Amino acid sequence: MNLPVDVLRTLYILIYGVVTLKEVAMGGDVSRYRAASRPYVKRFEYVYSLHIFQKLRLIDPGLAEFEQLLGEGEVIEELCDSPEQTRVLILLIEWTRPLHLVVVIDSGRQEERVVTVYEPRPSDWDAQLRRRKGGS
């Protein structure tokens, strides 16, 4: 079955409770996010969406290389959605170019849902790509 990307995103949002990919990854209402600065530590198994595989194909790291990069990432923002779910924005700088990654850590389901990965726009972030310009 071949569904359009928009339909797949909508299904993903309904299943996993992520409000919108734009809000999570590209800005949206970022006032609820709080700045953080700590190493990312994996607690549960990863769950990947079709969207993340499509993004990785465009950006170019393989899945094994990507998972290795995650172990060297830094949490730069977080948002507690509920007592069991926390969204984190992770900065990955150990690759050929910096990447931002959004992960939902769900202790209730004991999984970490990898939502999206993208190259941060320098116009939206400070020089180290850790803080939003004019925001958190």
Backbone as CSV, one residue per row, in Angstrom:
resi,resn,N_x,N_y,N_z,CA_x,CA_y,CA_z,C_x,C_y,C_z
1,MET,0.848,-1.173,0.000,0.000,0.000,0.000,0.890,1.231,0.000
2,ASN,0.618,2.153,-0.899,1.417,3.356,-1.047,0.582,4.576,-0.694
3,LEU,0.792,5.145,0.492,0.030,6.304,0.948,0.846,7.572,0.755
4,PRO,0.189,8.699,0.470,0.903,9.969,0.375,1.572,10.316,1.709
5,VAL,2.661,11.048,1.631,3.427,11.409,2.826,2.566,12.153,3.841
6,ASP,1.693,13.057,3.378,0.834,13.810,4.306,-0.085,12.883,5.096
7,VAL,-0.608,11.863,4.454,-1.471,10.903,5.132,-0.668,10.116,6.160
8,LEU,0.544,9.697,5.784,1.400,8.967,6.720,1.743,9.821,7.937
9,ARG,2.043,11.108,7.715,2.345,12.008,8.838,1.147,12.137,9.757
10,THR,-0.029,12.303,9.181,-1.245,12.435,9.988,-1.483,11.177,10.813
11,LEU,-1.351,10.013,10.193,-1.501,8.754,10.927,-0.485,8.657,12.053
12,TYR,0.741,9.034,11.770,1.791,8.979,12.782,1.445,9.879,13.967
13,ILE,0.969,11.074,13.671,0.599,12.018,14.731,-0.548,11.455,15.567
14,LEU,-1.542,10.882,14.914,-2.669,10.311,15.655,-2.238,9.133,16.526
15,ILE,-1.363,8.300,16.020,-0.924,7.118,16.766,-0.005,7.494,17.917
16,TYR,0.964,8.375,17.655,1.997,8.640,18.646,1.803,9.925,19.444
17,GLY,0.785,10.700,19.147,0.467,11.857,19.982,1.351,13.061,19.783
18,VAL,2.115,13.132,18.719,2.920,14.313,18.440,2.002,15.321,17.772
19,VAL,1.988,16.539,18.287,1.010,17.516,17.824,1.173,17.781,16.329
20,THR,2.290,18.324,15.908,2.595,18.464,14.485,4.092,18.371,14.319
21,LEU,4.509,17.882,13.197,5.950,17.825,12.938,6.512,19.232,12.835
22,LYS,5.730,20.183,12.326,6.220,21.558,12.236,6.492,22.110,13.628
23,GLU,5.567,21.910,14.563,5.762,22.411,15.925,6.996,21.780,16.548
24,VAL,7.133,20.484,16.375,8.240,19.781,17.005,9.568,20.162,16.384
25,ALA,9.635,20.171,15.070,10.926,20.266,14.416,11.273,21.646,13.873
26,MET,10.308,22.395,13.425,10.621,23.599,12.686,10.252,24.882,13.411
27,GLY,9.890,24.819,14.637,9.583,26.055,15.342,8.217,26.029,15.955
28,GLY,7.186,26.398,15.194,5.828,26.415,15.726,5.790,27.151,17.055
29,ASP,5.021,26.651,18.009,4.941,27.241,19.342,6.060,26.668,20.192
30,VAL,7.188,27.361,20.224,8.339,26.863,20.975,8.400,27.426,22.385
31,SER,7.413,28.247,22.758,7.453,28.886,24.069,7.365,27.866,25.199
32,ARG,6.815,26.701,24.939,6.693,25.683,25.980,7.975,24.875,26.160
33,TYR,8.880,24.950,25.210,10.129,24.206,25.315,11.066,24.920,26.276
34,ARG,11.843,24.155,27.011,12.828,24.790,27.885,14.219,24.355,27.455
35,ALA,15.141,25.275,27.609,16.522,25.005,27.227,17.099,23.924,28.133
36,ALA,17.972,23.124,27.560,18.650,22.073,28.310,20.074,21.973,27.774
37,SER,20.919,21.311,28.504,22.284,21.061,28.050,22.819,19.863,28.817
38,ARG,22.622,18.691,28.209,23.101,17.472,28.847,23.297,16.409,27.774
39,PRO,24.129,15.438,28.039,24.300,14.361,27.061,22.995,13.581,26.898
40,TYR,22.738,13.150,25.688,21.580,12.288,25.438,21.949,10.867,25.843
41,VAL,21.077,10.238,26.626,21.280,8.857,27.065,20.052,8.041,26.684
42,LYS,20.261,7.020,25.896,19.163,6.145,25.472,18.672,5.329,26.659
43,ARG,17.334,5.315,26.868,16.741,4.532,27.953,15.962,3.328,27.450
44,PHE,15.345,3.463,26.276,14.477,2.418,25.739,14.851,2.132,24.284
45,GLU,14.186,1.141,23.712,14.410,0.815,22.304,13.850,1.926,21.416
46,TYR,14.490,2.134,20.263,14.013,3.125,19.307,12.849,2.577,18.494
47,VAL,11.917,3.472,18.167,10.838,3.181,17.234,10.970,4.222,16.124
48,TYR,11.091,3.746,14.893,11.279,4.632,13.748,10.008,4.689,12.910
49,SER,9.703,5.874,12.419,8.579,6.034,11.498,9.111,5.982,10.071
50,LEU,8.216,5.829,9.135,8.588,5.904,7.731,9.211,7.267,7.437
51,HIS,8.679,8.299,8.077,9.188,9.662,7.885,10.684,9.741,8.193
52,ILE,11.117,9.143,9.281,12.536,9.237,9.655,13.411,8.532,8.624
53,PHE,12.948,7.415,8.097,13.723,6.731,7.063,13.835,7.593,5.806
54,GLN,12.758,8.291,5.457,12.793,9.185,4.300,13.764,10.330,4.524
55,LYS,13.750,10.899,5.730,14.668,11.996,6.051,16.122,11.524,6.050
56,LEU,16.379,10.352,6.621,17.746,9.827,6.641,18.254,9.571,5.225
57,ARG,17.376,9.111,4.365,17.782,8.868,2.981,18.211,10.184,2.328
58,LEU,17.508,11.278,2.634,17.856,12.581,2.066,19.148,13.139,2.662
59,ILE,19.334,12.947,3.962,20.504,13.505,4.645,21.735,12.629,4.435
60,ASP,21.551,11.331,4.341,22.553,10.375,3.892,23.246,9.466,4.907
61,PRO,23.108,9.603,6.209,23.760,8.588,7.052,22.960,7.283,7.025
62,GLY,23.651,6.161,7.144,22.965,4.888,7.285,22.386,4.764,8.686
63,LEU,21.501,3.797,8.897,20.845,3.646,10.197,21.847,3.320,11.302
64,ALA,22.800,2.444,11.037,23.804,2.096,12.058,24.645,3.317,12.414
65,GLU,25.052,4.080,11.410,25.832,5.295,11.655,25.000,6.313,12.438
66,PHE,23.721,6.420,12.086,22.817,7.342,12.761,22.663,6.979,14.238
67,GLU,22.456,5.699,14.532,22.325,5.273,15.932,23.618,5.524,16.711
68,GLN,24.753,5.361,16.071,26.029,5.658,16.733,26.130,7.157,17.031
69,LEU,25.687,7.988,16.083,25.681,9.437,16.300,24.818,9.825,17.494
70,LEU,23.686,9.145,17.660,22.786,9.444,18.773,23.498,9.332,20.114
71,GLY,24.382,8.365,20.235,25.112,8.174,21.484,26.029,9.323,21.831
72,GLU,26.295,10.187,20.860,27.168,11.337,21.078,26.396,12.652,21.061
73,GLY,25.060,12.565,21.058,24.232,13.764,20.958,24.071,14.498,22.279
74,GLU,23.619,15.747,22.156,23.378,16.606,23.323,21.931,17.080,23.297
75,VAL,21.205,16.883,24.395,19.842,17.405,24.518,19.953,18.917,24.696
76,ILE,19.318,19.668,23.775,19.404,21.130,23.856,18.065,21.778,24.214
77,GLU,16.957,21.043,24.047,15.642,21.518,24.464,14.804,20.324,24.874
78,GLU,13.832,20.593,25.744,12.929,19.515,26.135,11.561,20.084,26.467
79,LEU,10.567,19.220,26.361,9.188,19.582,26.660,8.522,18.362,27.269
80,CYS,7.997,18.514,28.467,7.290,17.417,29.123,5.837,17.463,28.671
81,ASP,5.455,16.497,27.824,4.089,16.440,27.306,3.118,15.893,28.341
82,SER,3.595,14.952,29.139,2.786,14.309,30.172,3.760,13.672,31.148
83,PRO,3.273,13.118,32.258,4.207,12.471,33.197,5.006,11.325,32.559
84,GLU,4.477,10.753,31.474,5.156,9.622,30.851,5.878,9.971,29.564
85,GLN,5.644,11.160,29.004,6.235,11.509,27.718,6.996,12.817,27.780
86,THR,8.218,12.790,27.268,9.043,13.985,27.153,9.602,14.051,25.738
87,ARG,9.464,15.209,25.106,10.078,15.442,23.794,11.428,16.090,24.023
88,VAL,12.424,15.616,23.325,13.741,16.223,23.418,14.237,16.577,22.021
89,LEU,14.929,17.698,21.943,15.607,18.106,20.719,17.085,17.853,20.956
90,ILE,17.672,17.047,20.095,19.056,16.613,20.264,19.913,17.219,19.164
91,LEU,21.062,17.748,19.537,22.037,18.268,18.583,23.076,17.189,18.325
92,LEU,23.256,16.856,17.052,24.281,15.896,16.640,25.316,16.663,15.834
93,ILE,26.541,16.743,16.351,27.567,17.510,15.639,28.729,16.641,15.156
94,GLU,28.700,15.381,15.439,29.808,14.500,15.079,29.696,13.928,13.672
95,TRP,28.817,14.466,12.850,28.660,13.998,11.486,29.251,15.034,10.549
96,THR,29.115,14.884,9.246,29.708,15.827,8.299,29.131,17.228,8.419
97,ARG,27.885,17.337,8.892,27.270,18.635,9.163,26.308,18.464,10.345
98,PRO,26.059,19.544,11.086,25.199,19.430,12.274,23.772,19.024,11.926
99,LEU,23.163,18.251,12.829,21.784,17.819,12.673,21.028,18.049,13.969
100,HIS,19.733,18.313,13.847,18.827,18.322,14.990,17.907,17.119,14.848
101,LEU,17.608,16.506,15.966,16.790,15.301,15.987,15.748,15.442,17.082
102,VAL,14.504,15.104,16.782,13.435,15.137,17.772,13.093,13.705,18.159
103,VAL,13.101,13.444,19.473,12.778,12.118,20.008,11.736,12.288,21.101
104,VAL,10.703,11.439,21.081,9.726,11.397,22.162,10.092,10.216,23.040
105,ILE,10.433,10.501,24.293,10.769,9.445,25.250,9.486,9.106,25.998
106,ASP,9.011,7.898,25.799,7.736,7.461,26.361,7.999,6.347,27.369
107,SER,8.022,6.711,28.654,8.308,5.705,29.690,7.135,4.756,29.880
108,GLY,5.908,5.193,29.545,4.745,4.323,29.644,4.819,3.152,28.682
109,ARG,5.209,3.438,27.452,5.359,2.389,26.433,6.766,1.807,26.404
110,GLN,7.648,2.400,27.172,9.058,2.011,27.225,9.666,1.984,25.820
111,GLU,9.564,3.139,25.162,10.130,3.282,23.830,10.561,4.720,23.610
112,GLU,11.439,4.910,22.647,11.872,6.232,22.227,11.529,6.362,20.755
113,ARG,10.547,7.234,20.464,10.093,7.407,19.090,10.922,8.491,18.416
114,VAL,11.643,8.101,17.400,12.448,9.042,16.633,11.507,9.701,15.637
115,VAL,11.212,10.986,15.858,10.174,11.689,15.112,10.702,12.265,13.809
116,THR,11.783,13.037,13.877,12.328,13.645,12.671,13.779,14.046,12.893
117,VAL,14.459,14.264,11.811,15.830,14.768,11.820,15.924,15.807,10.707
118,TYR,16.660,16.867,10.969,16.786,17.924,9.960,18.076,18.695,10.192
119,GLU,18.488,19.423,9.157,19.633,20.317,9.269,19.122,21.668,9.755
120,PRO,19.597,22.129,10.919,19.095,23.409,11.453,19.509,24.576,10.554
121,ARG,18.588,25.522,10.401,18.900,26.734,9.634,19.678,27.691,10.522
122,PRO,20.874,28.078,10.123,21.676,29.000,10.945,20.951,30.299,11.268
123,SER,20.042,30.737,10.420,19.315,31.987,10.676,18.366,31.864,11.869
124,ASP,18.023,30.633,12.271,17.100,30.414,13.383,17.798,30.107,14.710
125,TRP,19.105,29.861,14.656,19.827,29.370,15.837,21.075,30.197,16.094
126,ASP,21.587,30.135,17.335,22.846,30.806,17.646,23.986,30.101,16.896
127,ALA,25.188,30.620,17.021,26.331,30.101,16.252,26.643,28.643,16.564
128,GLN,26.327,28.187,17.782,26.597,26.798,18.169,25.404,25.881,17.868
129,LEU,24.310,26.440,17.351,23.082,25.704,17.013,22.423,25.069,18.234
130,ARG,22.628,25.698,19.413,22.076,25.164,20.662,20.897,25.981,21.184
131,ARG,20.782,27.231,20.828,19.717,28.108,21.332,19.046,28.797,20.166
132,ARG,17.715,28.863,20.241,16.957,29.566,19.199,17.205,31.058,19.326
133,LYS,17.284,31.714,18.202,17.421,33.169,18.214,16.089,33.775,18.647
134,GLY,16.142,34.661,19.625,14.940,35.327,20.097,13.984,34.427,20.868
135,GLY,14.474,33.281,21.340,13.583,32.360,22.057,14.324,31.622,23.127
136,SER,13.855,30.385,23.383,14.399,29.600,24.493,15.833,29.218,24.300
